[in-house]
Amino acid sequence: QVRLAESGGGLVQPGGSLRLSCAASGIIFRLNAMGWYRQAPGKQREVVATITSSGSTNYADSVKGRFTISRDNAKNTVYLQMNSLKPEDTAVYYCNSRSITNYENWGQGTQVTVSS
């Protein structure tokens, strides 16, 4: 059974930092591309950052220079380090996995709220 378990969300002040983690089970993690997506109230889900099985990364323009995605294949975990957070980063953040056959799995999401 596939499970993607996000953690690390919470309430943070503008300019602060959070680190999200996503622990994967039930997949061959090292062969999957991983990603973080987010969905704000009333908006569509959007990609935040992705990392391929070989470690290549890609970021949404809105988070470039502030967020960093990384993966630890030994721990079956992908991370999202978020710095210089802004109120517009407030959203539910979802972990995604994509296999070599483009089969996707999603986590349940973790809430990130940036507010003073």
Order of alpha helices (4+ residues) and beta strands (2+ residues): beta-beta-beta-beta-beta-beta-beta-beta-beta-beta-beta
